[in-house]
Amino acid sequence: MKISVKVDYACRVLAEMARLHGSGEFTRIEHLAEAEAVPSNFLAQILCELRDAGLITSKRGIQGGYALARPPEQISLYDIIRAVEGEVVEFSGNYRGRTGRRMKEVWTDLRAAIEEKTRECTLDTLVTRTGNEMYHI
């Protein structure tokens, strides 16, 4: 299984937004791009998808930018993955052959386990409060 760059970037910028959550201010795209080393043109696309999924809000104008739509502890990795990639684990759909049915059961069990773990990990666990502090999942 491979985590896409898009999911990684989405998680990182949302963690930065979570760090700033509660300040009442909107975060500008330039800050997010610089803080998390994400190309701003790609970030703009990701932020649109996150906004469309209801994970962030945006505001235009000089005081505008982006902010989390709900508290960090209410946004899970599952929510982020679904917003930018769709399904957490996708199957080929080919279950023919002697072992096909059994493989479908195995993949289904695996997907359920991954979905459960990604639902448990929320943005508040990803937040780096200072430059020296790191959290691992």
C-alpha positions in Angstrom: 0.0 0.0 0.0 1.3 3.4 -0.9 0.2 6.7 0.6 0.1 9.3 -2.1 1.9 12.6 -2.0 -1.4 14.3 -2.1 -2.6 12.6 1.1 0.7 13.4 2.8 0.5 17.1 1.9 -3.1 17.3 3.0 -2.3 15.8 6.4 0.6 18.1 6.8 -1.2 21.3 6.0 -4.2 20.3 8.1 -1.8 19.6 11.0 -0.5 23.1 10.6 -4.0 24.5 10.6 -4.7 22.4 13.7 -1.7 24.0 15.4 -3.2 27.4 14.7 -6.8 26.4 15.5 -8.5 28.5 18.1 -6.7 31.8 17.2 -9.7 33.0 15.3 -7.5 33.9 12.3 -7.5 32.4 8.8 -4.3 30.9 7.5 -3.0 32.1 4.2 -1.9 29.6 1.5 1.6 31.1 1.4 2.1 30.3 5.1 0.9 26.8 4.7 3.0 26.2 1.6 6.1 27.5 3.3 5.6 25.9 6.7 5.0 22.4 5.2 7.2 22.7 2.1 4.2 22.1 -0.2 4.2 23.6 -3.8 1.5 26.3 -3.6 -0.1 25.5 -7.0 -0.6 21.8 -5.9 -1.7 23.0 -2.4 -4.5 25.2 -4.0 -6.0 22.1 -5.6 -5.8 20.1 -2.3 -7.4 22.9 -0.3 -10.3 23.0 -2.8 -10.9 19.3 -2.2 -10.7 19.7 1.6 -13.1 22.6 1.5 -15.5 20.7 -0.8 -15.4 17.8 1.7 -16.3 20.2 4.6 -13.0 19.8 6.5 -11.9 23.4 6.1 -13.6 26.8 5.4 -12.2 29.6 3.4 -12.6 33.4 3.4 -11.7 35.8 0.6 -10.1 39.2 1.1 -7.3 40.7 2.9 -8.2 39.0 6.2 -9.0 35.8 4.3 -7.4 32.4 4.1 -8.3 28.9 5.4 -9.3 27.5 8.7 -10.5 24.1 10.0 -14.2 23.7 9.8 -14.3 21.7 13.0 -11.9 21.1 16.0 -8.8 19.0 15.2 -10.0 16.1 17.4 -13.0 15.8 15.2 -11.0 15.4 11.9 -9.5 12.0 11.4 -7.0 10.6 8.9 -9.9 8.7 7.4 -11.7 11.9 6.7 -8.6 13.4 5.0 -8.0 10.3 2.9 -11.6 10.1 1.8 -11.5 13.9 0.9 -8.5 13.7 -1.4 -8.4 10.1 -2.6 -11.8 8.5 -2.2 -11.7 5.0 -0.8 -9.0 4.2 1.8 -8.3 0.9 0.1 -9.6 0.1 -3.4 -9.9 -3.4 -4.8 -9.3 -4.5 -8.4 -12.7 -6.2 -8.5 -11.4 -9.3 -10.0 -12.3 -12.2 -7.7 -12.4 -14.9 -10.3 -10.3 -18.1 -10.1 -9.8 -20.6 -7.4 -8.6 -18.2 -4.8 -10.5 -15.1 -5.8 -13.3 -15.4 -3.2 -10.8 -16.0 -0.4 -8.7 -13.0 -1.5 -11.8 -10.8 -1.5 -12.4 -11.8 2.2 -8.8 -11.0 3.1 -8.8 -7.6 1.3 -12.1 -6.7 3.0 -10.8 -7.6 6.4 -7.6 -5.6 5.7 -9.7 -2.6 4.5 -11.8 -2.7 7.7 -8.6 -2.7 9.9 -7.1 0.2 8.0 -10.3 2.2 8.2 -10.6 1.6 11.9 -7.0 2.8 12.6 -7.3 5.9 10.3 -10.6 6.8 12.1 -8.8 6.6 15.5 -5.9 9.0 14.5 -7.1 12.6 14.5 -5.4 15.9 13.6 -4.7 16.8 17.3 -2.3 13.8 17.4 -0.4 15.1 14.4 0.2 18.6 15.6 3.8 19.8 16.2 3.6 22.5 18.8 7.2 23.6 18.6 10.1 23.0 16.2 11.6 20.3 18.4 8.5 18.4 19.3 7.2 15.6 17.1 4.4 13.1 17.2 4.4 9.8 15.4 1.5 7.7 14.5 
